[in-house]
Amino acid sequence: MHKIVALTGAGISKASGIPTFEEMGDLRDKLSRRYFISNPEEFYRILSTMKQNIEKAVPNAAHNALAQYGVPIVTMNVDGLHRKAGSKEVIEIHGNLDWVLCKKCGKKYEFNWVRNSLYCEECGDLLEPDVVLYGDQIPYYFNAVEMIGSADKLLVVGTSFYTSTVNDLVYMARRAGITVDTINAAAEVEVPKYLRNNHGGE
């Protein structure tokens, strides 16, 4: 029996009503460490809009299929939809929009705190999003490498291959002799037959 790991990007959540970065103009430029430091109010306005979309979204057929068949997942997404679908092994390599953090005193707040204040009530420091911004290190990168490295097949779903992270992980998998299958055009509906067969589905 093959061990399958999925690597997912924004395309998998499109059918859940969450726009991809390509559909949101210059969003990538504004999700950078530099922009956050220089424009925190506008930065959090953008993230709050993303959070509103996420709160309305529900997992679609692709999220549910990966959860149903127990496929471990490395995701670029911050929407939490894999967890909502019931997936147990999920590495959210770019974090999520559940929390904001105070790096100075360590206090943690639910994300919606920033709708009222961008600052920690304990020490007054600017709160940090629990997401990886362009220009940041990726804390769970080597966890993702380990998970993907344990697979026989890597199923890449809904990625634009824009980020170096995706390209690096796919390159590493191929170098290790792991079969890589890519589903992008129909990411929200298509489930490979071997996935169903491998995990005992119909």
LINRA-V311594 format. One record per residue. RES is the residue in one letter. D_FIRST is the distance of its C-alpha to the first C-alpha in whole Angstrom. Layout:
{{RES;D_FIRST} {RES;D_FIRST}}
This chain:
{{M;0} {H;4} {K;7} {I;9} {V;13} {A;16} {L;19} {T;22} {G;26} {A;29} {G;28} {I;26} {S;28} {K;31} {A;31} {S;31} {G;35} {I;34} {P;36} {T;34} {F;36} {E;37} {E;39} {M;41} {G;43} {D;43} {L;41} {R;39} {D;43} {K;44} {L;40} {S;42} {R;43} {R;46} {Y;47} {F;46} {I;48} {S;51} {N;51} {P;49} {E;51} {E;49} {F;46} {Y;46} {R;47} {I;44} {L;41} {S;43} {T;43} {M;39} {K;39} {Q;41} {N;38} {I;35} {E;37} {K;37} {A;34} {V;31} {P;27} {N;27} {A;24} {A;22} {H;22} {N;21} {A;18} {L;17} {A;18} {Q;17} {Y;13} {G;14} {V;13} {P;15} {I;18} {V;21} {T;23} {M;27} {N;28} {V;31} {D;31} {G;29} {L;27} {H;24} {R;25} {K;27} {A;24} {G;23} {S;20} {K;20} {E;19} {V;21} {I;23} {E;26} {I;27} {H;30} {G;31} {N;32} {L;36} {D;36} {W;38} {V;41} {L;42} {C;45} {K;44} {K;48} {C;48} {G;44} {K;45} {K;42} {Y;43} {E;41} {F;41} {N;44} {W;46} {V;47} {R;48} {N;51} {S;51} {L;49} {Y;51} {C;50} {E;52} {E;52} {C;53} {G;54} {D;51} {L;49} {L;46} {E;43} {P;40} {D;37} {V;35} {V;35} {L;38} {Y;38} {G;40} {D;38} {Q;35} {I;32} {P;31} {Y;27} {Y;27} {F;25} {N;23} {A;22} {V;21} {E;19} {M;17} {I;16} {G;16} {S;13} {A;11} {D;9} {K;11} {L;14} {L;15} {V;19} {V;21} {G;25} {T;26} {S;29} {F;29} {Y;32} {T;31} {S;31} {T;28} {V;26} {N;27} {D;26} {L;23} {V;22} {Y;23} {M;22} {A;18} {R;19} {R;21} {A;18} {G;16} {I;14} {T;14} {V;16} {D;17} {T;20} {I;21} {N;25} {A;27} {A;26} {A;24} {E;25} {V;24} {E;21} {V;18} {P;15} {K;14} {Y;10} {L;11} {R;12} {N;10} {N;6} {H;9} {G;10} {G;13} {E;16}}
